[in-house]
């Protein structure tokens, strides 16, 4: 049941007309959206438990979940390019506000490189300019956060006993996200390799059929040519230059005896 739902989400926005290369991009962004929703849903019980300190973080989580659900809706309407931009901007926004709330000590801003790497994964080549703009924007936000906390403190102040738990959870989310990227990248590579091998096998089979047909045509053509013994009988001193370009020649020669010669 869960597996069926996951694959249904994974294939949102894909139909029989979808380009093969775009299918991989759509599946990546759908998988990343599902992963983001799962991570933020898992954070909500923790936030509610420390609601007195973490109230603003709840709104950031809910905003990210809403953005990912909106992305699923866009993909279901086949607006994949819009989903790409929405997903990237929502991720940057999410990392920015969590870092502002918790500070660089929580290491959340180090998820920003994941956005940059993710852009290479799920942005189609037709959106390469937008992809580089997103990557540049992510880099600027990352540097801004580093500079910001040279002069400012986090908005949320947790008890000293709670902060290690926050850092541990963020590190766990970071590991899950990176692992998700790597695993999905591996699966895509594996699928592409299998698809390439299948196409190569099909191509080899088609090529073999074509070569077999040409070789059969060559045997028919050879049977139509006069034999060397017959030619020597009519013209003892002879030579023939006939080199087909491939297997079958485009021209043929014929020799026959007539009353006044050959």
Order of alpha helices (4+ residues) and beta strands (2+ residues): alpha-alpha-alpha-alpha-alpha-alpha-alpha-alpha
